[in-house]
Amino acid sequence: MTATKTDEYQACLQEMYGLRRFGIKLELSTIANMLRQLGDPQENFAAIHIAGTNGKGSIASALAAILEEAGYRVGLYTSPHLVHFNERIRINGREIADPEVVGAYRAVRQVDPGKRQPTFFEYTTAMAFYEFGRRGVQWAVIETGMGGRFDATNVVRPRLCVITNVSLEHRSYLGDTLAQIAGEKGGIIKPGVPVVTGVRQPAARSVIADLAASRKAPLYRRGRDFRTRRNPDGSFSYLGLRHRWPGMRTPLPGDHQVENAALVLAACEVLKLAGDRLPVERIRRGLARTRWPGRLEIVRREPLVILDGAHNLMAARRLAEYLAQHLEGRRLTLVAGILDDKPFEAMLKPLVPLCSRIVLTQPVIDRALPPERLLACVRRLGADAEIIAEVPRAVAHAIDTADRRDAVCVAGSLYTVGEARRFLLERGDLPEAAIGP
């Protein structure tokens, strides 16, 4: 790529990053107006729409891989990115190229958004849908950004909705109770469109059920309508609506990934029952080749280095469970950087007792907590830590001072993990293909 094209790409990113990044606007007219001027590209592909607190990305990635294995041209839209903006928009497993980012940016920049400036997420959503339409995707797997009801992605008319789970998050935007948050997530439910969900808390589950009933949307619940059974060889059996699929495997580590895989397979079964072409062997192959970087991602063996966003309380607890089960007596160094809208003390509470060393850091984002606040929290939990503010230096120190039999885990925020991943790529510690479990 010439310097001019590189500069143009960077200029596009700089302009986009200057847009308002967060906040739910209580209307969808801005994104709808933008897409209308682009020819409503979201009307030209079938879609699976995914909301929830955790697991959205891995479920979306698995569904995209399965649809691709089945012979479809598939778009995947997720957020946030770890290293490159282009990660957010993929077609048949490949990030769109820099010139395609520029082209989509130019197309969206030309439209009149109406009464207000679009947010960063509205802009990128319009770019993704424009590119999917331009490239002729047949299926798009679309992850919400925050919430669901007023999320910019909620202009799609999906063939299927997936609501993964619900926990307390983004309270200033989504509400203070599980029921309120479930109402926002459940806002993606459309009249007559099937819903697959893993929501289990009675209050949240009741809200989802009521929304589905009011919109005459068939609802399929994990634990009631479908479930999984683990097998001694590490595989699992899916026990579904009408099908039984033994010997299924997911390469994503962590017990919770089998729960996520159950939602993936239930989604596939619902589509199969509707007549879509999804042979079970293609489903099996797609699930088995799913990759989702930065989530319990093992990138080095000596010392063992694990990258995991663990960006909210549920994810932090799941990380702690995994580390306790799988470290086999290794000394653990935790490199942690957390954002200021997270329950950081509750997140650190299950992790701190597992650690021999703790290094506190701060990702380059205005919402990052100062490491000094994390240090005070760690000390209240009965441990100590050192501060290395820059993520690359913190990661390098943790790895370079660890014994080859030790383990290093980078966690607390996808922004922290993204900076760590970029550094490890540049240093040559991380191959382009993840090492995996």
C-alpha positions, 0 to 999 in steps of 0.5 A: 500500500502506498504512503498516500493510501496509508495516510488516508486510512489513518485519517479516516480512523482519526475522524471516526475516533473523534466522534462521540463514542458512548451513550445510548440515544433514545431513537433509531432515526439517525441510523435509519436515515443514514442507511436509507440514503445508502440504499438500505443495504441491511434489507439485502441480507439475512441476519442473526442478531445477538445481544447479551452481557457475555458470550456475544462475540464467541457465539457470533464468530461460531455462527459465522464460521458454521454458515460459511462452512455451509457454503454461504457468503457471510458477514460478521460485525462485532465490537470492540476490536482488539488491535485493528479497527478492521477486525469489526467487519469481516467477510468469510472470516477475513477482516476487510482491507484498509481501502475497503474501510476508506471506501465505506467511510467515504460512502457514509460520510456523504450522507446527511444524518439529520438532526445530530451527529452520529455516534462512533458506533452508529457510523461503524454500523452503517459502514458495516452494513454498507460493505455487507451490501456492496460485497453481496453477503447472504448472511450477516451475524450482527452483535449489538454494541450496548443494550439492544433496544436503542442499539444502532444495530437494531434496525435489522430485520433478523431471521433469528435473535440470540440473547446470551445472558444478562448481568448487571452492566452499564447501569447508567445506560441500561438500568439498575436491575436485571429486569431493566437490563433484560428489557433493554437486551430483549429490545432486539426481539421482533414480531414472529422472529424466533429467539434463542436464549441462555438467560437464567435469572428468574426476573430477567427470564420473565422479562424476556418471556413476556417480550417474546410472547407480546411479539408472538416470537417463538422462544427457546431456552437453554435448560428447558428446550435444549441442553448439553451433556459433557463427555469424558473425551472432552466433547459434548452432546447437544440435546436439542429441539428435535435433534441429538448431536453427539461428539460436538467440540469447541476449541474455545477454552472454559466451561462457559464455552460449552454453554455458549456452544449450546446457544450456537447449536440451538440457533442452527437447529432453529434455522434448519427447522425453518428450511435453511441448508445447514448439514450437521457435519458442516455445523460440526466443522464450523464450531470446531474451527471457531476462534475468538482472540483475547478471550481465554487465549493462550498465546505462549507456553513458557511461561504460559501467557493467557489473554482474557478481556474479563471486562465485567464481573461475570467474565472475571469470575469465569476467568478465576474459575478457569485459572483455579482449575487449569494452572496446575500449581504454576505461580501466577502473575496478573497484569490488570487494567480496568475501566472506570465504569466497571465494578473493579473491586468485585472483579479483582476479588476472585482473582487476587487470591490466585496470584503470586504477583500483580502488576497494575496498568492503564490502557490508553483510553480516557475511561481507564482507572488510574492504577493507584485506585486499583492498588488501594483495592488490591491492598484492601483485599490483603495483597500488594502490587506494583504499578507499571502504567504503560500496558506494553511495559507491564506485559514485558516485565511480567513475562520477562521476569517470570520463570518458564513454568510460571503463568502470566494472565493479562485481563481486566479490559478488552482495551488492556488485552488489545494493547497487550496483543499488539505489543506481543505481535510487534515483539514477535511473541505472538504468531498471527495464528493463535496457539489456542488451548 
